[in-house]
Amino acid sequence: MLLITILEASMTHSKEDGYIGKVEFSVENHKQPYEITLYRKKNNKEWSYSLNFLKDSGGEEEIEALEELLEEDDEIYEQLIEAAKSKLQEEE
């Protein structure tokens, strides 16, 4: 399993938008860090996400391998969700 290091995390919640979280993280042996944006609408139980390089673009193979890993390994995906949820801030 790849070692993931959380660099920064945040999450907000509002009645209109549901949950929106961001996690910046690095992956062992990958050249560039990533940012994942997590979304969960108010009446939905499933999380959706968007994965991008944090700053500079890296190798297409690396981000594709990470996408595949997130789809297959619930433990890593949950780790990122939990990192964001730990920083939850409620909005009015």
C-alpha atoms as a printed R data frame, in Angstrom:
   type eleno elety resid chain resno       x      y       z
1  ATOM     1    CA   MET     A     1   0.000  0.000   0.000
2  ATOM     2    CA   LEU     A     2   1.192  3.511  -0.830
3  ATOM     3    CA   LEU     A     3   2.113  5.856   1.958
4  ATOM     4    CA   ILE     A     4   0.001  9.016   1.878
5  ATOM     5    CA   THR     A     5   0.994 12.111   3.848
6  ATOM     6    CA   ILE     A     6  -1.700 14.677   4.580
7  ATOM     7    CA   LEU     A     7  -0.342 18.199   4.100
8  ATOM     8    CA   GLU     A     8  -3.501 20.198   4.781
9  ATOM     9    CA   ALA     A     9  -7.226 19.537   5.053
10 ATOM    10    CA   SER     A    10 -10.448 21.518   5.341
11 ATOM    11    CA   MET     A    11 -14.185 20.986   5.107
12 ATOM    12    CA   THR     A    12 -17.244 23.180   5.209
13 ATOM    13    CA   HIS     A    13 -20.905 22.319   5.500
14 ATOM    14    CA   SER     A    14 -23.918 24.386   4.586
15 ATOM    15    CA   LYS     A    15 -27.595 23.548   4.218
16 ATOM    16    CA   GLU     A    16 -27.584 24.607   0.561
17 ATOM    17    CA   ASP     A    17 -24.353 22.975  -0.631
18 ATOM    18    CA   GLY     A    18 -23.900 20.006   1.698
19 ATOM    19    CA   TYR     A    19 -20.289 19.084   2.440
20 ATOM    20    CA   ILE     A    20 -17.288 20.372   0.525
21 ATOM    21    CA   GLY     A    21 -13.820 19.279   1.604
22 ATOM    22    CA   LYS     A    22 -10.286 19.693   0.317
23 ATOM    23    CA   VAL     A    23  -7.239 17.659   1.185
24 ATOM    24    CA   GLU     A    24  -3.705 18.390   0.040
25 ATOM    25    CA   PHE     A    25  -1.482 15.325   0.227
26 ATOM    26    CA   SER     A    26   1.644 13.690  -1.090
27 ATOM    27    CA   VAL     A    27   2.064 10.087  -2.194
28 ATOM    28    CA   GLU     A    28   5.196  8.042  -1.663
29 ATOM    29    CA   ASN     A    29   7.354  7.926  -4.831
30 ATOM    30    CA   HIS     A    30   5.199 10.477  -6.711
31 ATOM    31    CA   LYS     A    31   6.949 13.651  -7.889
32 ATOM    32    CA   GLN     A    32   4.127 16.128  -7.284
33 ATOM    33    CA   PRO     A    33   1.614 16.507  -4.418
34 ATOM    34    CA   TYR     A    34  -2.135 16.319  -5.078
35 ATOM    35    CA   GLU     A    35  -5.333 18.044  -4.057
36 ATOM    36    CA   ILE     A    36  -8.599 16.169  -3.796
37 ATOM    37    CA   THR     A    37 -11.882 18.055  -3.551
38 ATOM    38    CA   LEU     A    38 -14.648 16.021  -1.909
39 ATOM    39    CA   TYR     A    39 -18.367 16.709  -2.343
40 ATOM    40    CA   ARG     A    40 -21.442 15.289  -0.674
41 ATOM    41    CA   LYS     A    41 -24.833 16.849  -1.304
42 ATOM    42    CA   LYS     A    42 -27.199 17.133   1.644
43 ATOM    43    CA   ASN     A    43 -29.436 14.157   0.748
44 ATOM    44    CA   ASN     A    44 -26.704 11.906  -0.603
45 ATOM    45    CA   LYS     A    45 -24.707  9.279   1.270
46 ATOM    46    CA   GLU     A    46 -21.978  8.885  -1.372
47 ATOM    47    CA   TRP     A    47 -18.931 11.121  -1.683
48 ATOM    48    CA   SER     A    48 -17.800 12.399  -5.083
49 ATOM    49    CA   TYR     A    49 -14.368 13.794  -5.742
50 ATOM    50    CA   SER     A    50 -12.124 15.670  -8.124
51 ATOM    51    CA   LEU     A    51  -8.399 14.871  -8.108
52 ATOM    52    CA   ASN     A    52  -5.777 17.345  -9.345
53 ATOM    53    CA   PHE     A    53  -2.112 18.076  -8.970
54 ATOM    54    CA   LEU     A    54  -1.607 20.596  -6.172
55 ATOM    55    CA   LYS     A    55   0.730 22.992  -7.985
56 ATOM    56    CA   ASP     A    56   2.764 21.808 -10.963
57 ATOM    57    CA   SER     A    57   1.543 19.094 -13.271
58 ATOM    58    CA   GLY     A    58   3.137 15.719 -12.815
59 ATOM    59    CA   GLY     A    59   3.179 12.524 -14.788
60 ATOM    60    CA   GLU     A    60  -0.089 11.341 -16.320
61 ATOM    61    CA   GLU     A    61   0.784  7.780 -15.285
62 ATOM    62    CA   GLU     A    62   1.066  8.805 -11.628
63 ATOM    63    CA   ILE     A    63  -2.309 10.554 -11.393
64 ATOM    64    CA   GLU     A    64  -4.000  7.721 -13.310
65 ATOM    65    CA   ALA     A    65  -2.474  5.157 -10.934
66 ATOM    66    CA   LEU     A    66  -3.711  7.194  -7.963
67 ATOM    67    CA   GLU     A    67  -7.219  7.477  -9.481
68 ATOM    68    CA   GLU     A    68  -7.299  3.697  -9.870
69 ATOM    69    CA   LEU     A    69  -6.090  3.224  -6.304
70 ATOM    70    CA   LEU     A    70  -8.799  5.532  -4.923
71 ATOM    71    CA   GLU     A    71 -11.452  3.570  -6.837
72 ATOM    72    CA   GLU     A    72 -10.174  0.217  -5.554
73 ATOM    73    CA   ASP     A    73  -8.886  0.944  -2.037
74 ATOM    74    CA   ASP     A    74 -11.629  2.187   0.273
75 ATOM    75    CA   GLU     A    75  -9.147  2.538   3.143
76 ATOM    76    CA   ILE     A    76  -7.100  5.236   1.406
77 ATOM    77    CA   TYR     A    77 -10.212  7.052   0.175
78 ATOM    78    CA   GLU     A    78 -11.676  6.977   3.708
79 ATOM    79    CA   GLN     A    79  -8.385  8.290   5.102
80 ATOM    80    CA   LEU     A    80  -8.710 11.377   2.878
81 ATOM    81    CA   ILE     A    81 -12.398 11.864   3.764
82 ATOM    82    CA   GLU     A    82 -11.653 11.549   7.486
83 ATOM    83    CA   ALA     A    83  -8.805 14.081   7.220
84 ATOM    84    CA   ALA     A    84 -11.228 16.613   5.734
85 ATOM    85    CA   LYS     A    85 -14.058 15.768   8.161
86 ATOM    86    CA   SER     A    86 -11.727 16.330  11.113
87 ATOM    87    CA   LYS     A    87 -11.532 20.006  10.055
88 ATOM    88    CA   LEU     A    88 -15.288 20.474   9.532
89 ATOM    89    CA   GLN     A    89 -16.614 24.005   9.937
90 ATOM    90    CA   GLU     A    90 -20.337 24.678   9.879
91 ATOM    91    CA   GLU     A    91 -21.557 27.616   7.826
92 ATOM    92    CA   GLU     A    92 -24.767 29.485   8.521
